[in-house]
Amino acid sequence: MTRLGRGSVIQYLHVSSIALLLVYVNVVNGEEKCTPCEDGSDFRLAAPQPTCNDILMETKSKTNGLFDTDQQCKNLQLNNYQKGCCAFPPFDYCTFCDDPNITPNLDLYVPTGQFADPYNCYEYSYQNEAMIGMFEDGKCEDTFMRRAGHYCGCGSTQKQECYLCPDGNPPTKPQKMDSWITNTNCRGIEYLFSLFKEDECSSYPFMAGGDLSIYCGCGGLNTTEIEEQEEIYTCSFCENGGVVTNPTTVYNPTALPSTQHKTCSQAEDFARTIIKTPAGCRNPNYFGLAREICTCTDSSSSSSLGFSTIVGSMMMMTGPLLVLLL
């Protein structure tokens, strides 16, 4: 996603101001008409369907594009962006702080995962990803931006409630890429966890079906608890209980960037060590393509072949001995 620098942000604000005058404010019988997208443009060509068409028809049938308050319009535009219908969210609408009387410190930094030149709070407020809804669309309260308020000086009522690593320290493998669950590196995962509420912190691993703190090399892990969990359930990549026979095969060679290429061995290891629930093990978004490409031994035949091999080896070893005895 293209990053806006300070100069670009100022230019964007200028262009947006013109767009608001020319496009967004449509007047119908003396009232302002709300457009589905903030900049007045049509829905994206790649917008998910029928979701976006349904939203458009529902909006027209209920309001004919007219709203009692500007907030209702902005919530609609935010929802349409978060659903993937619009290319841009309504900037300058959502805020960092829960308390409208608190002014955030826009010179502070939001550690979204970059290793160099991180966004300050002002820059982050103009990134599309800041307007993504964590669990609920159409509300500023659940955006990444609002949840990141504790980074931008929003007072004692907004504080970090969740950490990726139990000891509160950064993961030891910050550049390690998770291409299964979050599609980001462990530094980005650390940021994601920092936005969770306390109850979400404990429930997310079960919802995702995997323990990313192990994957990212966190400190403070409860090894006893991990071992007990392994005794209860271990995900087998090979659904028949076998093992991968083509471990070096890259099963997603067209993925971009190339750092997201994954081998069958990596998929097998991720399933065994990170996935902790049957739902996570069955999730086609994690292993669907891999299970189409990667091949596995048959658990029953591999067992019998192993026994035959052992018997054959014994016969080869005893053959010369029998000859000597005769």
Residue frames as qw, qx, qy, qz and C-alpha x, y, z in Angstrom:
[[0.000, 0.888, 0.460, 0.000, 0.00, 0.00, 0.00],
 [0.410, 0.551, -0.035, 0.726, 1.42, 3.42, -1.00],
 [0.454, -0.545, -0.430, 0.558, 2.57, 5.48, 1.91],
 [0.126, 0.906, 0.198, 0.353, 1.78, 9.19, 2.10],
 [0.524, -0.008, -0.288, 0.802, 4.62, 11.44, 3.20],
 [0.093, -0.586, -0.390, 0.705, 4.10, 14.79, 4.90],
 [0.084, 0.308, -0.337, -0.886, 4.16, 16.67, 1.57],
 [0.202, -0.179, -0.845, -0.461, 1.81, 14.15, -0.01],
 [0.138, -0.534, -0.764, 0.333, -0.57, 14.46, 2.94],
 [0.032, 0.537, 0.129, -0.833, -0.76, 18.24, 2.48],
 [0.185, 0.167, -0.604, -0.757, -1.28, 17.79, -1.26],
 [0.175, -0.311, -0.925, -0.133, -3.91, 15.14, -0.57],
 [0.039, -0.572, -0.581, 0.578, -5.74, 17.48, 1.80],
 [0.123, 0.422, -0.185, -0.879, -5.75, 20.19, -0.87],
 [0.243, 0.004, -0.790, -0.563, -7.09, 17.83, -3.52],
 [0.149, -0.401, -0.889, 0.165, -9.62, 16.42, -1.06],
 [0.064, 0.504, 0.342, -0.790, -10.88, 19.91, -0.28],
 [0.274, 0.280, -0.432, -0.813, -11.51, 20.54, -3.96],
 [0.254, -0.123, -0.923, -0.262, -13.12, 17.12, -4.35],
 [0.037, -0.441, -0.757, 0.481, -15.41, 17.83, -1.43],
 [0.199, 0.485, 0.082, -0.848, -16.55, 21.07, -3.05],
 [0.342, 0.312, -0.562, -0.686, -16.98, 19.64, -6.54],
 [0.463, 0.011, -0.845, -0.269, -18.19, 16.11, -5.91],
 [0.226, -0.175, -0.880, 0.380, -19.13, 15.14, -2.39],
 [0.162, 0.403, 0.474, -0.766, -21.51, 17.96, -1.57],
 [0.066, -0.302, -0.705, -0.638, -24.47, 17.39, -3.84],
 [0.230, 0.146, 0.415, -0.868, -27.46, 19.51, -2.97],
 [0.163, -0.351, -0.835, -0.391, -30.96, 18.11, -3.36],
 [0.334, -0.753, -0.452, -0.341, -33.84, 20.45, -2.47],
 [0.182, -0.834, 0.245, -0.460, -31.52, 22.44, -0.26],
 [0.809, -0.497, 0.305, -0.079, -30.14, 19.36, 1.51],
 [0.045, 0.638, -0.750, -0.166, -26.72, 17.75, 1.22],
 [0.954, 0.124, -0.122, -0.243, -26.73, 14.36, -0.47],
 [0.539, -0.566, 0.620, 0.070, -24.36, 11.67, 0.78],
 [0.655, 0.500, -0.514, -0.238, -22.33, 9.81, -1.83],
 [0.975, -0.188, -0.117, -0.027, -21.46, 6.13, -1.18],
 [0.791, 0.016, -0.129, 0.598, -17.70, 6.82, -1.36],
 [0.353, -0.709, -0.175, 0.585, -16.00, 9.71, 0.41],
 [0.217, -0.354, 0.362, 0.835, -14.44, 11.17, -2.74],
 [0.539, 0.498, 0.087, -0.673, -17.64, 10.90, -4.76],
 [0.235, 0.368, -0.801, -0.411, -16.30, 8.12, -6.97],
 [0.859, -0.035, -0.285, -0.424, -18.10, 4.93, -7.93],
 [0.847, -0.388, 0.360, -0.048, -17.44, 1.64, -6.20],
 [0.186, -0.560, 0.738, 0.326, -14.18, -0.07, -7.14],
 [0.675, 0.312, -0.504, -0.440, -14.24, -2.32, -10.21],
 [0.475, 0.143, -0.854, 0.158, -12.86, -5.09, -8.00],
 [0.436, -0.300, 0.404, -0.746, -15.43, -4.45, -5.27],
 [0.080, 0.024, 0.990, -0.110, -16.73, -7.68, -3.71],
 [0.558, -0.013, -0.228, -0.798, -20.10, -8.61, -5.11],
 [0.053, -0.699, -0.492, -0.516, -22.95, -8.94, -4.42],
 [0.433, -0.503, -0.467, 0.585, -22.00, -7.28, -1.10],
 [0.165, -0.240, 0.024, 0.956, -21.38, -3.80, -2.48],
 [0.216, -0.267, -0.562, -0.752, -24.39, -3.75, -4.81],
 [0.438, -0.561, -0.702, 0.016, -26.59, -4.86, -1.91],
 [0.342, -0.446, -0.315, 0.765, -25.20, -2.01, 0.23],
 [0.021, -0.033, 0.284, 0.958, -25.88, 0.49, -2.53],
 [0.333, -0.394, -0.664, -0.541, -29.45, -0.66, -3.11],
 [0.456, -0.557, -0.637, 0.277, -30.23, -0.78, 0.61],
 [0.261, -0.326, -0.158, 0.895, -28.87, 2.73, 1.12],
 [0.118, -0.101, -0.410, -0.899, -30.92, 4.14, -1.77],
 [0.402, -0.458, -0.727, -0.317, -34.12, 2.42, -0.66],
 [0.459, -0.564, -0.555, 0.403, -33.85, 3.71, 2.90],
 [0.278, -0.651, -0.138, 0.693, -32.51, 7.23, 2.51],
 [0.524, 0.791, 0.255, 0.186, -32.30, 8.20, -1.15],
 [0.610, 0.338, -0.124, 0.705, -28.84, 9.46, -0.25],
 [0.148, -0.711, 0.072, -0.683, -30.07, 11.94, 2.34],
 [0.597, -0.221, -0.651, 0.414, -29.04, 11.85, 6.01],
 [0.345, -0.894, -0.274, -0.077, -30.07, 13.81, 9.08],
 [0.424, -0.838, 0.268, 0.213, -26.47, 14.23, 10.20],
 [0.421, 0.731, -0.533, -0.069, -23.04, 14.30, 8.59],
 [0.350, -0.434, 0.811, -0.177, -21.98, 11.53, 11.01],
 [0.808, 0.221, 0.491, -0.239, -24.46, 9.11, 9.47],
 [0.674, 0.716, -0.155, -0.098, -23.01, 9.80, 6.04],
 [0.097, 0.719, -0.679, 0.108, -19.44, 9.38, 7.23],
 [0.598, -0.224, 0.734, -0.232, -20.29, 6.11, 8.97],
 [0.841, 0.445, 0.249, -0.177, -21.77, 4.84, 5.71],
 [0.513, 0.778, -0.362, 0.023, -18.66, 5.84, 3.75],
 [0.222, -0.591, 0.753, -0.187, -16.41, 4.26, 6.39],
 [0.763, 0.023, 0.605, -0.227, -18.40, 1.03, 6.23],
 [0.782, 0.610, 0.045, -0.121, -18.27, 1.00, 2.43],
 [0.258, 0.759, -0.593, 0.081, -14.49, 1.40, 2.50],
 [0.396, -0.415, 0.781, -0.249, -14.07, -1.32, 5.13],
 [0.827, 0.226, 0.465, -0.223, -16.24, -3.70, 3.11],
 [0.504, -0.138, 0.627, 0.577, -13.91, -3.17, 0.14],
 [0.414, 0.740, 0.527, 0.065, -16.40, -1.18, -1.94],
 [0.150, 0.988, -0.033, 0.034, -14.56, 2.16, -1.93],
 [0.727, 0.406, -0.273, 0.481, -10.89, 2.86, -2.62],
 [0.227, 0.325, -0.414, 0.820, -10.51, 5.39, 0.20],
 [0.309, -0.572, -0.697, 0.302, -12.02, 5.93, 3.66],
 [0.048, -0.918, -0.190, -0.345, -13.36, 9.27, 4.90],
 [0.567, 0.068, -0.360, 0.738, -10.19, 10.87, 6.27],
 [0.016, -0.226, 0.241, -0.944, -10.41, 13.55, 8.98],
 [0.650, -0.408, -0.313, -0.559, -13.42, 11.80, 10.47],
 [0.862, -0.376, -0.321, 0.117, -12.23, 9.19, 12.96],
 [0.073, -0.854, 0.380, -0.349, -9.92, 10.27, 15.77],
 [0.465, 0.278, -0.776, 0.323, -7.29, 8.62, 17.97],
 [0.009, -0.105, 0.694, -0.713, -8.82, 9.45, 21.34],
 [0.190, -0.508, -0.840, -0.021, -12.01, 8.13, 22.93],
 [0.168, -0.733, -0.387, 0.534, -12.34, 11.40, 24.82],
 [0.427, 0.735, 0.310, 0.426, -13.08, 14.21, 22.32],
 [0.222, -0.974, 0.038, -0.034, -11.65, 16.71, 24.80],
 [0.658, -0.499, 0.405, 0.392, -8.17, 15.16, 24.57],
 [0.507, 0.799, -0.258, -0.193, -5.91, 16.34, 21.76],
 [0.959, -0.049, 0.113, 0.254, -3.50, 13.58, 20.65],
 [0.261, -0.746, 0.426, 0.441, 0.22, 14.24, 20.28],
 [0.818, 0.559, 0.067, -0.121, 0.64, 13.82, 16.54],
 [0.250, 0.776, -0.578, 0.043, 4.45, 13.86, 16.77],
 [0.600, -0.337, 0.709, -0.153, 4.52, 10.51, 18.59],
 [0.292, 0.353, -0.785, -0.417, 5.06, 7.31, 16.61],
 [0.878, 0.017, 0.214, -0.427, 2.88, 4.31, 15.81],
 [0.200, -0.468, 0.839, 0.192, 5.03, 1.12, 15.54],
 [0.817, 0.290, 0.054, -0.496, 3.07, -0.56, 12.75],
 [0.949, 0.039, 0.288, 0.125, 5.93, -2.87, 11.77],
 [0.560, 0.771, -0.185, 0.243, 8.43, -0.77, 9.84],
 [0.808, -0.276, -0.126, 0.506, 12.06, -1.13, 10.85],
 [0.358, -0.109, 0.070, 0.925, 12.95, 2.35, 9.56],
 [0.135, -0.078, -0.185, -0.970, 11.12, 5.66, 9.24],
 [0.022, -0.445, -0.881, 0.156, 7.96, 4.70, 11.16],
 [0.091, -0.676, -0.434, -0.588, 4.76, 6.71, 10.83],
 [0.004, 0.000, 0.504, -0.864, 4.15, 9.45, 13.32],
 [0.233, 0.450, 0.772, -0.383, 0.56, 9.78, 14.52],
 [0.343, 0.621, -0.014, -0.705, -0.26, 12.49, 11.99],
 [0.253, 0.376, -0.745, -0.489, 1.02, 10.42, 9.06],
 [0.055, 0.097, 0.992, -0.064, -0.71, 7.29, 10.30],
 [0.346, 0.481, 0.529, -0.607, -4.07, 9.07, 10.43],
 [0.510, 0.610, -0.189, -0.577, -3.91, 9.38, 6.62],
 [0.034, 0.260, -0.936, -0.236, -3.10, 5.74, 5.88],
 [0.663, -0.093, -0.452, -0.590, -5.88, 3.60, 4.48],
 [0.604, -0.079, -0.781, 0.140, -4.99, 0.75, 6.83],
 [0.028, 0.052, -0.560, 0.826, -5.57, 2.98, 9.86],
 [0.538, 0.009, 0.053, -0.841, -9.27, 2.96, 9.00],
 [0.519, -0.018, -0.831, -0.199, -9.65, -0.81, 8.88],
 [0.683, -0.462, 0.124, -0.553, -12.16, -2.15, 11.37],
 [0.106, -0.396, 0.891, -0.195, -10.78, -4.76, 13.74],
 [0.146, 0.186, 0.965, -0.115, -14.00, -6.72, 14.29],
 [0.232, 0.711, 0.614, -0.254, -16.84, -4.34, 13.42],
 [0.331, 0.266, 0.396, 0.814, -17.30, -2.17, 10.33],
 [0.075, -0.714, -0.439, -0.540, -18.83, 1.29, 10.13],
 [0.496, -0.855, -0.150, -0.007, -17.68, 2.62, 13.50],
 [0.259, 0.792, -0.413, 0.367, -14.64, 4.73, 14.35],
 [0.611, -0.623, 0.394, -0.289, -14.42, 3.09, 17.77],
 [0.918, -0.112, 0.375, 0.067, -13.18, -0.20, 16.28],
 [0.631, 0.742, -0.190, 0.120, -10.70, 1.16, 13.73],
 [0.803, 0.022, -0.222, 0.553, -6.98, 0.49, 14.01],
 [0.177, 0.571, -0.106, 0.795, -6.56, 4.25, 14.43],
 [0.543, -0.654, 0.035, -0.525, -8.77, 4.50, 17.52],
 [0.942, -0.307, -0.110, 0.079, -7.28, 1.35, 19.02],
 [0.705, 0.226, -0.168, 0.651, -3.80, 2.85, 18.52],
 [0.160, -0.900, -0.085, -0.397, -4.70, 5.86, 20.66],
 [0.740, -0.645, 0.042, 0.187, -2.43, 4.72, 23.48],
 [0.722, 0.079, 0.166, 0.667, 0.55, 5.36, 21.18],
 [0.231, 0.553, 0.233, 0.766, -0.55, 8.94, 20.55],
 [0.138, 0.035, -0.446, 0.883, -1.02, 10.31, 24.05],
 [0.405, -0.446, -0.481, -0.636, -4.76, 9.83, 24.55],
 [0.459, -0.540, 0.304, -0.637, -4.56, 9.69, 28.32],
 [0.196, -0.302, 0.884, -0.297, -4.61, 7.03, 31.02],
 [0.738, 0.186, 0.424, -0.492, -7.96, 5.59, 29.97],
 [0.845, 0.505, -0.138, -0.109, -6.44, 4.34, 26.72],
 [0.288, -0.666, 0.687, 0.038, -3.56, 2.01, 27.46],
 [0.507, 0.318, -0.764, -0.242, -2.08, -1.10, 25.93],
 [0.769, -0.267, 0.338, -0.473, -3.92, -4.16, 27.21],
 [0.973, 0.118, 0.200, -0.005, -2.35, -6.96, 25.16],
 [0.059, -0.731, 0.627, 0.262, 1.15, -8.11, 24.20],
 [0.800, 0.338, -0.453, -0.203, 2.20, -10.75, 21.71],
 [0.558, 0.224, -0.714, 0.360, 4.86, -12.03, 24.08],
 [0.629, -0.622, -0.467, -0.008, 3.86, -12.98, 27.64],
 [0.594, -0.370, -0.218, 0.680, 6.89, -11.16, 29.09],
 [0.085, 0.932, 0.210, -0.283, 5.94, -7.93, 27.30],
 [0.296, -0.571, 0.473, 0.602, 9.18, -7.82, 25.33],
 [0.557, 0.560, -0.329, -0.518, 9.52, -7.72, 21.52],
 [0.983, 0.091, 0.154, -0.037, 9.70, -11.12, 19.75],
 [0.509, -0.545, 0.519, 0.416, 13.18, -12.50, 19.05],
 [0.426, 0.142, 0.713, 0.538, 12.31, -13.14, 15.38],
 [0.223, 0.617, 0.246, -0.714, 10.80, -9.80, 14.31],
 [0.279, 0.468, -0.491, -0.680, 11.43, -10.29, 10.58],
 [0.188, 0.066, 0.975, 0.096, 9.97, -13.80, 10.42],
 [0.394, 0.038, -0.325, -0.859, 7.06, -13.79, 7.99],
 [0.398, 0.226, 0.829, -0.321, 3.68, -15.33, 8.79],
 [0.253, 0.139, -0.544, -0.788, 2.06, -16.03, 5.43],
 [0.198, -0.281, -0.935, -0.084, -0.72, -18.19, 6.87],
 [0.180, -0.652, -0.677, 0.291, -2.75, -16.28, 9.45],
 [0.093, -0.828, -0.198, 0.516, -1.84, -12.57, 9.36],
 [0.645, 0.603, 0.218, 0.417, 0.24, -12.11, 6.18],
 [0.004, 0.937, -0.225, 0.268, 2.70, -9.90, 8.01],
 [0.548, 0.315, -0.642, 0.434, 5.99, -10.29, 9.84],
 [0.554, -0.433, -0.635, 0.321, 6.31, -10.79, 13.57],
 [0.167, -0.117, -0.204, 0.958, 6.90, -7.08, 14.14],
 [0.360, -0.197, -0.346, -0.844, 3.57, -6.41, 12.45],
 [0.612, -0.375, -0.689, -0.099, 1.97, -9.18, 14.53],
 [0.389, -0.245, -0.514, 0.724, 3.35, -7.51, 17.65],
 [0.128, -0.015, -0.023, -0.991, 1.59, -4.28, 16.60],
 [0.520, -0.282, -0.592, -0.548, -1.65, -6.14, 15.89],
 [0.572, -0.372, -0.691, 0.238, -1.66, -7.68, 19.37],
 [0.230, -0.129, -0.340, 0.903, -1.01, -4.27, 20.92],
 [0.312, -0.144, -0.223, -0.912, -4.40, -3.13, 19.58],
 [0.526, -0.329, -0.763, -0.184, -6.39, -5.94, 21.21],
 [0.518, -0.598, 0.177, -0.585, -8.44, -5.45, 24.34],
 [0.278, -0.432, 0.807, -0.292, -7.68, -7.69, 27.30],
 [0.766, 0.123, 0.541, -0.324, -10.47, -10.18, 26.55],
 [0.748, 0.628, -0.130, -0.172, -9.56, -10.28, 22.85],
 [0.068, 0.710, -0.698, 0.053, -5.96, -10.98, 23.77],
 [0.423, -0.219, 0.858, -0.193, -6.81, -14.35, 25.25],
 [0.727, 0.382, 0.487, -0.298, -9.51, -15.27, 22.74],
 [0.452, 0.732, -0.327, -0.392, -7.67, -14.41, 19.50],
 [0.034, -0.424, 0.893, 0.147, -5.33, -17.44, 19.46],
 [0.433, 0.209, 0.857, -0.184, -8.38, -19.72, 19.71],
 [0.532, 0.699, 0.216, -0.426, -10.26, -17.74, 17.07],
 [0.338, 0.723, -0.519, -0.304, -7.24, -17.81, 14.72],
 [0.995, 0.027, -0.044, -0.084, -6.49, -21.40, 15.66],
 [0.788, 0.296, -0.262, 0.473, -2.78, -20.79, 16.21],
 [0.543, -0.774, -0.056, 0.322, -0.24, -19.55, 18.75],
 [0.538, 0.766, -0.061, 0.346, 1.86, -16.90, 17.02],
 [0.355, -0.858, 0.353, -0.112, 3.89, -16.17, 20.15],
 [0.831, -0.219, 0.466, 0.211, 5.63, -19.53, 19.65],
 [0.714, 0.568, 0.265, 0.311, 6.15, -18.83, 15.95],
 [0.209, 0.910, -0.093, 0.345, 7.74, -15.43, 16.62],
 [0.664, 0.139, -0.489, 0.548, 10.11, -16.70, 19.31],
 [0.329, -0.774, 0.015, -0.540, 8.61, -14.92, 22.31],
 [0.254, 0.219, -0.760, 0.557, 9.99, -15.02, 25.80],
 [0.367, -0.109, 0.494, -0.781, 7.98, -15.86, 28.88],
 [0.687, -0.006, -0.517, -0.511, 6.17, -18.80, 27.29],
 [0.680, -0.319, 0.526, -0.399, 4.67, -21.41, 29.59],
 [0.300, 0.364, -0.842, -0.261, 6.38, -24.54, 28.26],
 [0.205, 0.081, 0.924, -0.312, 4.38, -26.82, 30.55],
 [0.515, 0.499, 0.357, -0.599, 1.14, -25.43, 29.16],
 [0.455, 0.562, -0.483, -0.494, 2.42, -25.82, 25.60],
 [0.109, 0.226, -0.967, -0.043, 3.37, -29.46, 26.21],
 [0.341, 0.262, 0.783, -0.450, -0.01, -30.18, 27.79],
 [0.541, 0.564, 0.029, -0.624, -1.75, -28.62, 24.76],
 [0.337, 0.461, -0.743, -0.349, 0.30, -30.82, 22.42],
 [0.104, -0.008, 0.980, -0.170, -0.88, -33.88, 24.32],
 [0.451, 0.454, 0.528, -0.559, -4.49, -32.78, 23.87],
 [0.665, 0.681, 0.300, -0.067, -4.26, -31.91, 20.18],
 [0.311, -0.476, 0.490, 0.660, -1.64, -31.66, 17.43],
 [0.624, 0.649, 0.037, -0.434, -2.53, -30.61, 13.90],
 [0.624, -0.091, 0.659, 0.410, -1.34, -32.97, 11.17],
 [0.233, 0.509, -0.334, -0.759, -0.84, -31.26, 7.82],
 [0.313, 0.072, -0.862, -0.392, -1.36, -34.63, 6.13],
 [0.632, -0.214, 0.128, -0.734, -4.95, -35.33, 6.99],
 [0.913, -0.011, -0.370, -0.172, -4.42, -39.09, 6.71],
 [0.733, -0.646, 0.209, 0.036, -1.71, -38.94, 9.37],
 [0.871, 0.234, 0.068, 0.426, 1.17, -39.42, 6.94],
 [0.382, -0.643, 0.135, 0.650, 4.17, -37.20, 6.26],
 [0.427, 0.829, -0.095, -0.347, 4.99, -34.86, 3.37],
 [0.860, 0.044, 0.379, 0.339, 6.92, -36.54, 0.54],
 [0.514, 0.566, 0.175, 0.620, 7.85, -33.39, -1.42],
 [0.423, -0.709, -0.314, 0.469, 9.08, -31.08, 1.38],
 [0.331, -0.332, 0.190, 0.862, 11.06, -28.66, -0.84],
 [0.174, 0.520, 0.647, 0.530, 8.19, -27.98, -3.29],
 [0.062, 0.179, 0.181, -0.965, 7.05, -24.34, -3.30],
 [0.177, 0.477, 0.860, 0.032, 3.28, -24.63, -3.45],
 [0.164, 0.899, 0.343, -0.218, 2.54, -20.92, -4.11],
 [0.613, -0.049, 0.273, 0.740, 5.20, -19.94, -6.69],
 [0.189, 0.620, 0.387, 0.656, 3.13, -17.06, -8.11],
 [0.383, -0.830, -0.356, 0.191, 2.76, -15.26, -4.77],
 [0.387, 0.535, -0.094, 0.745, 4.18, -11.75, -4.57],
 [0.197, 0.789, -0.579, -0.058, 6.48, -10.71, -3.08],
 [0.732, 0.240, -0.638, 0.009, 8.69, -13.79, -3.34],
 [0.013, -0.335, 0.729, -0.597, 9.31, -13.64, 0.41],
 [0.681, -0.055, 0.341, -0.646, 5.81, -15.11, 0.77],
 [0.697, 0.244, -0.631, -0.237, 6.74, -18.27, -1.12],
 [0.625, -0.411, 0.538, -0.388, 6.12, -21.30, 1.09],
 [0.334, 0.283, -0.885, -0.160, 7.32, -24.87, 0.87],
 [0.772, -0.277, -0.482, -0.310, 5.44, -28.02, 1.79],
 [0.608, -0.074, -0.601, 0.513, 7.88, -28.57, 4.65],
 [0.004, 0.145, -0.286, 0.947, 7.11, -25.12, 6.06],
 [0.606, -0.270, -0.240, -0.709, 3.38, -25.79, 5.88],
 [0.787, -0.190, -0.586, 0.024, 3.82, -29.12, 7.64],
 [0.441, -0.009, -0.521, 0.731, 5.95, -27.53, 10.38],
 [0.213, -0.221, 0.095, -0.947, 3.54, -24.61, 10.84],
 [0.715, -0.292, -0.401, -0.492, 0.61, -26.98, 11.19],
 [0.758, -0.171, -0.584, 0.235, 2.38, -29.15, 13.75],
 [0.463, -0.096, -0.430, 0.769, 3.92, -26.44, 15.94],
 [0.053, -0.038, 0.082, -0.995, 1.64, -23.40, 15.65],
 [0.546, -0.257, -0.412, -0.683, -1.92, -24.54, 14.88],
 [0.075, -0.150, 0.804, -0.571, -3.70, -25.46, 18.11],
 [0.576, 0.223, 0.485, -0.620, -7.31, -26.18, 17.18],
 [0.513, 0.259, 0.791, 0.208, -9.10, -28.56, 14.79],
 [0.359, 0.864, 0.318, -0.156, -10.81, -25.56, 13.17],
 [0.028, -0.848, 0.392, 0.355, -7.44, -23.96, 12.48],
 [0.424, -0.244, 0.819, 0.300, -6.13, -27.23, 11.09],
 [0.470, 0.488, 0.726, 0.116, -9.09, -27.50, 8.70],
 [0.148, 0.823, 0.102, -0.539, -8.99, -23.84, 7.65],
 [0.746, 0.460, 0.352, 0.328, -8.67, -23.77, 3.82],
 [0.160, 0.974, -0.092, 0.129, -7.28, -20.24, 3.97],
 [0.440, -0.725, 0.525, 0.074, -4.24, -21.62, 5.79],
 [0.412, -0.320, 0.828, 0.207, -3.64, -24.95, 4.06],
 [0.741, 0.486, 0.332, -0.324, -6.14, -25.34, 1.20],
 [0.558, 0.748, -0.333, -0.136, -3.66, -24.68, -1.63],
 [0.097, -0.592, 0.795, -0.091, -0.84, -26.50, 0.13],
 [0.619, -0.023, 0.752, -0.226, -2.91, -29.65, 0.53],
 [0.764, 0.590, 0.110, -0.238, -3.69, -29.57, -3.19],
 [0.466, 0.764, -0.446, 0.022, 0.00, -29.39, -4.18],
 [0.134, -0.550, 0.789, -0.238, 1.88, -31.21, -1.44],
 [0.801, 0.004, -0.543, -0.253, 1.80, -35.00, -1.41],
 [0.495, -0.528, 0.548, -0.419, 1.73, -37.23, 1.63],
 [0.200, 0.149, -0.968, -0.014, 2.52, -40.80, 2.44],
 [0.713, -0.365, -0.374, -0.468, -0.38, -43.05, 3.30],
 [0.371, -0.594, 0.562, -0.441, -0.14, -43.66, 7.03],
 [0.910, -0.104, 0.335, -0.220, -1.29, -47.28, 6.81],
 [0.882, 0.441, -0.086, 0.145, 0.85, -48.21, 3.81],
 [0.223, 0.758, -0.488, 0.371, 3.89, -46.40, 5.18],
 [0.603, -0.498, 0.525, -0.336, 3.53, -48.42, 8.34],
 [0.957, 0.081, 0.273, -0.052, 3.31, -51.73, 6.47],
 [0.667, 0.669, -0.231, 0.230, 6.12, -50.75, 4.13],
 [0.124, -0.753, 0.550, -0.339, 8.26, -49.97, 7.11],
 [0.790, -0.284, 0.503, -0.206, 7.60, -53.44, 8.54],
 [0.914, 0.390, 0.096, 0.059, 8.33, -55.10, 5.17],
 [0.381, 0.797, -0.383, 0.272, 11.56, -53.18, 4.88],
 [0.413, -0.623, 0.594, -0.298, 12.60, -54.32, 8.34],
 [0.909, -0.020, 0.403, -0.110, 11.76, -57.95, 7.55],
 [0.776, 0.612, -0.075, 0.135, 13.61, -57.73, 4.24],
 [0.099, 0.806, -0.506, 0.291, 16.66, -56.29, 5.96],
 [0.655, -0.432, 0.574, -0.234, 16.61, -59.09, 8.51],
 [0.939, 0.247, 0.237, -0.016, 16.46, -61.70, 5.72],
 [0.564, 0.749, -0.266, 0.223, 19.40, -60.09, 3.94],
 [0.177, -0.724, 0.584, -0.322, 21.38, -60.12, 7.16],
 [0.744, -0.262, 0.571, -0.229, 20.51, -63.72, 8.10],
 [0.862, 0.473, -0.096, -0.154, 20.98, -65.14, 4.61],
 [0.449, 0.625, -0.601, 0.216, 24.82, -65.29, 4.68],
 [0.367, -0.448, 0.687, -0.439, 24.67, -66.56, 8.25],
 [0.892, 0.084, 0.307, -0.320, 22.47, -69.47, 7.18],
 [0.762, 0.565, -0.317, 0.013, 24.89, -70.27, 4.36],
 [0.112, 0.613, -0.699, 0.350, 27.79, -70.32, 6.82],
 [0.618, -0.254, 0.599, -0.441, 25.87, -72.59, 9.15],
 [0.932, 0.275, 0.113, -0.206, 25.07, -74.96, 6.32]]
